[in-house]
Amino acid sequence: MAEVIAGLDKKPVVIGHSFGGLLAQMIAGRGLASATVAIDPAPSRGVLPLPFSALKAAFPVLGNPVNRGRTVTLTFEQFRFGFANAVPEDEAHHLYETFHTPAPGRPLFQAATANLYPRTVAKVDNKAPFRGPMLVISGEQDNIVPWALANAAYKRQVKSSWPTEIVEIPGRGHSLVIDSGWREVADPALEFLARH
């Protein structure tokens, strides 16, 4: 990503969801973004809460150490709990059929063990003086990255001298950027970016 950004005429706004939210924070910490929106960001080193819902949502991957080196497919029930818990059943089925793909287990293991390994790749420079404004967005009903995790990421980021804000979107789960209510996420992000 740094290589792509280096080829641009000016620093971009970087927006990411889940692991993309973690990557967006990492890019911001390197001074490569003019502004950042981290939506339900995966935890980085220093984000300490371990909410039960996050552990339950991650268990299909973390429950088997062999998954660290392979891709994992979720059942509909696992997807429903982790991603699509805040949408009607028919929309959850549509999201599963449309967006669910097997995903590598390694990033989840890296985020889960970030506080155990000093050389983890899942770390963010929270105090970078050149970071730019940052908004953290959390879905109120998110089971994968519940408020405790998003707020912990925000509390680490707010130490920056740049404007840093957090918004919780009521009634929304982890699928908030791909489900029918995506505008409820886009509007506060655009409003934040317009102000900064």
NORQUI-V317097 format. One line per field, one symbol per residue. ss: DSSP state (~ for helix, > for strand, _ for the rest). burial: + if it has 9 or more other ideal C-beta (glycine too) atoms within 8 Angstrom, else -. Layout:
BEGIN
ss: ???
burial: ???
END
This chain:
BEGIN
ss: _~~~~~_____>>>>>>_~~~~~~~~~~~___>>>>>>>____________~~~~~~~~~~~__~~~~~_>>___~~~~~~~______~~~~~~~~~~~___>>_~~~~~~~____________________>>>>>>>_______~~~~~~~~~~~______>>>>>>_____________~~~~~~~~~~~~~_
burial: ----+-------+++++++++++++++++++++-+++++++++++++---+-++++++-+++----+----+-+-+-++++++++++---+++-++---+----+-+++++-++-----+-+++++-+--+++++++++++++++++-++++++-++--+---+-++++--+++++--+-++-++--++--++---
END
